Amino acid sequence: MDLFSTPAPDSARQRVAELTQLIDHYNYEYYMNDRSLVSDFEFDALLRELMDLERQYPELSLPTSPSRRVGGEVNKTFRQVTHRLPMLSLGNTYSIEEIEDFEARTRKLLDGTPFTYTCELKYDGVAIGLTYRRGELVQAVTRGNGAVGDDITANARTIPTIPLRLRGDFPADFEARGEVVYPFEAFEAMNHQREADGDEPFANPRNAASGSLKLQNSAECAKRKLMFCMYFMMFPDGDTGLAPQYSTHYGRLEAAKQMGFKVQPYIRECKDIDEIKAFIDHWDTARWNLPFGIDGVVIKVNQTPLWDRLGMTAKSPRWAIAYKFKAERVSTPLLEVTYQVGRTGVVTPVANMQPVWLGGTTVKRATLNNADFMAKLDIREGDHLLVEKGGEIIPKIVGIDLDQRKPDARPIAYTQVCPVCGTPLVRAEGEAGYYCPNQDGCLPQLLGHLEHFVSRKAMDIDSLGSERLRMLYDAGLVRNVADLYDLRREQLVGLEGSKLAEPTAAVAEFALEAEGQGGGSTAAAPRAATIQEKGADNILKALEESKQVPFERVLYALGIRYVGEVGAKKLARYFGNMEALMDASVMDLAQVEDVGEVTAVAVFDFFNNPQHRQIVERLKNAGLQMEVVDTRISNVLEGMTIVVSGTFEHFSRDEIKTSIEQHGGKASGSISGKTTYLLAGAKVGPEKLKKAEKLGVPLLTEEGYLELIGGF
């Protein structure tokens, strides 16, 4: 069929059915059986054809269409849903003796009734429940607090291992429960991309999976390559009338495989405590060979009719228990201590160790935090470091293996000069870290300032990631943030990343900061490609659009030490414009709410530097916003302080705070006696509720807020 033809409705309907069946089959073989039946090019062509037909004939686009895997739905708020059956947590233990007690207690309660156990992996991810009716996915809900969770159906549809339509025989109405995990390979690739884009890497796969499921745009979730591992099948009407294969937990999971679910092959039936222990012992070591994270083993009574007989405690079922693995710890020799320089000049010591296998990756470096941490450890040359890696992906140094310390080992003195530029380090009173004060001449700080300036919460110049900024720096086009606005199209087109010189060792340490924390791959980050005409146009367009960014974000983008988003906003609103701020004394600056003496001195010193004043003047001449623009819609909230908590139907959290300010109110983060209202959405923080009640602060609903401001 010609992809660009416009078929008649009957032929379109037939072709959509053919494409759906074909794509579903290819997806199933790829994700469930690890078989690739067609090339990526052929698969993408079929998917594009299906999407083109669905765009042309919207009535043919069904919720179970494989095109839903691509995402595209936008959900600003996640509706809360009450679970039909509570998602209870299991009792946890780190003790094999408690597993023995569980097994003995279960046998006593069942009093001679024959039964077996199932042992399976405890996935380190995010628990969700999937409701299927007549073989189709109708809803996906997070665990939440066990009774109420968030509706994430649009995002769940993008996960390839969640069937949209079931295969073969299946119950008419049931819930599939399992864990959404982030496979290590996909997680590391995503983190590398985030670093290249100038974003903070995620700390661990579990947090990344959780954040991905709450992305407002499901197309973004689709890019994350999450995996759903099923571990439960629940029936709202109980087990009455079910086929025999559903009378055991093991049988339910075997049946789920036939329906199209990704059920991991590691589940085992065990008849006694010895087989349970053998399973635990095996996976305590073998877990590091898995492509995703686990943190223990779950033991369940296999025969589901016995679950009701065994009953529940107040918090968890008596027919199941989770054994959690202890964090793995290894000893490895320290080779040397090197130092990284961050954006604000803070110098962080890094332990470079003999490579050692830990937690599924080869670890060869980990942070030593600061001089105080090194002193507390009493770290010495040639020491063997004790490194631990539990649920986090980041390895931690937890001590010294004193049994292997040499009698003549010498203490390691903290560096006194910047490892990049050689400037003597300084340490502010009351701070743990040393920093390099050469902020305008130290390469990691220069590059860090540029990355901070273009970041989303600052100037939001998304066409300039860290690699392109490095290209511009090495080409001699950019030395400070003002230089960005002097860039010309002819300078950008054809600029090649491949001609960049390799960074110095110290700068390489800075570039690998996130990797060093994670102890992962030693491969260098990919170099940026040549900037083409379209790329150059996008950069210049983004720079031009950034001139509309409000003054408080321009101030934040300057990267003044100790001045975050909130501080920048308060300084901007207090002084009104850049000129008044630059001329303020330390005493003037200290009058601003929440700006202490240390911050006041940092701001004063920044603007007292002639080079910084020149940069600000150039930014002003380039057209950036240098004064507060009154964006008030009304003054109906004048004099009110409103604390926002929870999620809302018509606003994101940032949008509702902006709305409060646009109507003359003050959006605060903490409740006090001066708080006018607690604006409480769904999932309002229990501590905030408790404090509001204690202080007599009235609650305000989203509907009540809209009435106050007169609607949208």
Summary of the structure (lengths in Angstrom):
residues: 712
radius of gyration: 29.2
end to end distance: 48.6
largest distance: 86.7
contacts: 2188
relative contact order: 0.07
helix: 40%
strand: 20%
